[in-house]
Amino acid sequence: MALKVTKPKEYSYVPVSERGEDKPFTLTLKRLTSSQMALIQDKAMEIKTDDQEQSIALLTGTQTRLVCKLGITGWENVVDEEGNEVKAVIASQGLTDKSMDIIPQEMLQEINNVILGITNDPDNADLYLLKFDEEGSDEKPKPKTRTRKKA
């Protein structure tokens, strides 16, 4: 079967803590490209060596921020103290740090999991967008059953 090239798709996502609100914080997300995934994987670990010692650090916080920075393409229902709309600022390398810092830290891991889910399993993207229950469970969703036509 030929490789099918499709246009990038954007997904709307409401974090668990915002569900049930009149105007919930809603994110627009996209799947990450293979180049972006390689960049994220390259930044996941840091190895330092000197003449006497070697250390390895897993940079999970850095990786989570980078996934969100590259996978968030916008948002709705963010306002400042005066009630003015605050737009997400997207630069050439993704969401700016100033915009990233608006998102509560406890939400970043949830958003990270959704972005990685829709990136790695696009056929089941809708399940990743809905999979978090009221307690925020992050169990992997069960894939859709597929039927095959007999030859």
HELIX and SHEET records of a PDB file:
HELIX    1   1 VAL A   16  GLU A   18  5                                   3    
HELIX    2   2 SER A   34  ASP A   42  1                                   9    
HELIX    3   3 THR A   60  GLY A   71  1                                  12    
HELIX    4   4 ASP A   97  MET A  100  1                                   4    
HELIX    5   5 GLN A  105  ASN A  120  1                                  16    
HELIX    6   6 PRO A  122  ASN A  124  5                                   3    
HELIX    7   7 ALA A  125  LEU A  130  1                                   6    
SHEET    1   A 3 GLU A  10  TYR A  13  0                                        
SHEET    2   A 3 THR A  26  LYS A  30 -1                                        
SHEET    3   A 3 ILE A  72  GLU A  76 -1                                        
SHEET    1   B 2 MET A  45  THR A  49  0                                        
SHEET    2   B 2 GLN A  54  LEU A  58 -1                                        
SHEET    1   C 2 ILE A  90  ALA A  91  0                                        
SHEET    2   C 2 GLY A  94  LEU A  95 -1                                        
END                                                                             
